[in-house]
Amino acid sequence: MTTNLVPYDENKSIEVQFAQALEHYQLHKSDASVSPFDFLQTFKQIAASQALKLGSELNDDESNAHLYEQFSSWDLETKLWNLAEDLYSSRLSSPEDFHVHDYSSLSLKQDQFLSSHPKLKELLIIINWIQRNTNSFSYQSNEQTKWQNTKIALQTADVSVFIQDNTKSNQKFIDKLDIDAPLRSNLPVHPNDQLIDSENYSVIYKLILSGKIQEAIDYANTTGNFALALILVGAAQDYKDPVLDGVGAGDDNDSQAGGLKHKLLWKETVYKLSQQSNLNKYEKLIYNYLCGGDISENLKAAGNSWEESLLLYAYQLLSYKLDLFILENSSESLSISIPKPHPRSINEILNALSSANTEVAAESLNPLRIISGAIMIDEVWSVIQKIDNDSLENKNILRILVHLAIFIALVRPIEDASALTSIIRFYISDLLETNMSDLIPVYLSFIPNETDARETYSIILSSITDKDERTRQLKAAKKISQPFINEEVGDMIIVDDDDKLVNVLRRTVERVMKETEPYYQNESAVLVHDDDSKTDETDFTLYRAVEWFFENHMYEDAIKATIVVVRRFLANGKLASLKRFASGNDFKRLILDYNVSVIHKKDDNEISEDVKQELLEYNNFIEALTLIDDWKSFTASGNSYNGSTVESSLEKTNKVLKSILSKWLLDLPDPVFKDFRALYIPYLIMELITIYQNARVKDWKYIHQAYGLINEVADNSENDYLECFTKSGRLNEFLVKCGELSIVSSERGIQGIFSPVK
């Protein structure tokens, strides 16, 4: 079983959950059963879980506006992922193979027509999506008798004739109880029946909008609205002849022809019915919707519901397009008076909603609905291209867009690789700001161009200096370093994962080297600083960047980069920074590891012996600096020179420093080494004189060793010490040091200065 890259978060942040979904895809994508739709479904489940949780909390605190806003956002996001799944499943599927003939039933021809016209099929998918995601509502379905109050009123009126009761109301109702009586007589039913009708028609209308036609038919029958139930049957059933179409011929139950044979006539009839002025308000809304006629009243009834308004427009347009198809494929002479819809495409519908003189226009500005609209018209990349820092105040929108972009880029050839890269970079920046850098490698692997991915990751890595975080990043990068998207159509370009990480780390160090280079171009006199207070942030950033090579065992790169860093520090007198760099990295061990790594390589070694020697020389120099610091600390702490190990320590210090003075960098050809000697030989000599001077309390011989070192400086025929003092401009400082030594030596008088060494 593959170990998850993304660490478990007990709080299960949304960012972690989304990253885990992508990670699972990446780690298992070689399995043919694994698809980008898998993580799309996970996104949907995450959003739905959040909506369900908040919905439950909202039930206990219905007046909490903030809670309602959060719930609405997650609810819309759940619908958005549903929409993406539905539409892209359709867009990526092959057209169904329909065997259609001239004699085939209209229903089969219509199915073939939709399959061959993707935009119309998508319109149907959008309608189904809205209906499937419509909030459910409760209603009572009690068996009723149609117009019971009117019936009682009529019976009472008949009795009143005989008893001459004049106390009854003079209001006139229909005198017949057939369904057409109100239209024929232009008289109403009893007011109570009107209220009951409104309630029942309202329920039926809601059920129809929800796509629950059979439930609406059942409710209509239960409430005594049998004529409406029959009309709805016409809406639900297209004429099919399985035998004629060659479908289900072996099954008697499935071989029966049935359904509405003249659908266009049914629509025309419903449209004419919808034009009646004295219809119940909700009954009229039902007929308007079913026939795809004038939906202006329906839009008003929809109020501020963006989804319901979209449904009304979409159903009207689909209905009109199918009517045209029927007209073109019918052998009968048909005509229809239903007006053409104004919006002629889903794009025009969305524009109509955004420009409506109602609250629907404001609802259209919701970013989640804008993204949903972009999915509908297949223009997600256009939305992503317009993204900038100012427009990403809502971090949830950024999260949705980046994951949607990744999904689309995986299932289709990439339309805009730069837009994908940009949106991923925006999201990575957000992860950095929110201390979730562990998730970054997952998203870097979806950047289509390796150079862009390397550049992005190098920026990130160059900013990471914490050792533990660097270790986590390396572990994560090694786990996922293969890009899973290729901007070129065809097979993905496969590059060795280790090489990819190496390239990223090289670019990281290269970036820091270039960015810090001007800082080390010092044209003024160099002052040597060996105290920790002189270590600045630039030095720290520089050597910590090089440590990526050490931590990833890139020995050759580490050697080369270390040489650059040490030279920069030495050229600017930054001994404190040099010591800090060396304290965490063993230069001698680095050379040994490199030598072992190239034993079995056939190619010529990249690192020359001169380079290795240079690094060893630096290592020896750092050892000398460490000894100097030890003696400074020893003296500052007031320790006694009578300890048992003091003598041996002094002898070791003397041996190491005298070796450095006489040999350091002399055998290497680069002229820069003379400059380094000019800077640091004077420093070492004066530090060693100080050590001698302080050690006199242990043994006066160290005073004589100090004078001996001074004499060596004076003898320029045997060494370059005096030349170094002169070149560095520290000769006067040296003479002052000599004077100080003379004063100290006079502690024992003239005999103390010239007494022989024991």
Secondary structure by P-SEA (a helix, b strand, c coil): cccccccccccccaaaaaaaaaaaaaaccccccccaaaaaaaaaaaaaaaaaaaaaaaaaccccaaaaaaaaaaaaaaaaaaaaaaaaaaaacccccccccccccaaaaaaaaaaacaaaaaaaaaaaaaaaacbbbbbbbcccccaaaaaaaaaaaaaaaaacccccccccccccccccccccccccccaaaaaaaaaaaaaaaaaaaacaaaaaaaaaaaacaaaaaaaaaaacccccccccccccccccccccccccccaaaaaaaaaaaaacccccaaaaaaaaaaacccaaaaaaaacccaaaaaaaaaaaaaaaaaaaaaaacccccccccbbbbccccaaaaaaaaaacccaaaaaaacaaaaaaaaaaaccaaaaaaaccccccccaaaaaaaaaaaaaaaaacccccaaaaaaaaaaaaaaaaaaccccaaaaaaaacccaaaaaaaaaaaaaacccaaaaaaaaaaaaacccccccccccccccccaaaaaaaaaaaaaaaaaaaaccccccccbbbbbcccccccaaaaaaaaaacccccccaaaaaaaaaaaaaaaaaaacaaaaaaaaaccccaaaaaaaaaaaaccccccccccaaaaaaaaaaaaaaaaaaaaaaaaaaaaacccccccaaaaaaaaaaaaaaaaacccccccccaaaaaaaaccaaaaaaaaaaaaaaaccccaaaaaaaaaaaaaaacccccaaaaaaaaacaaaaaaaaaaaaaaaaccccccccccccc
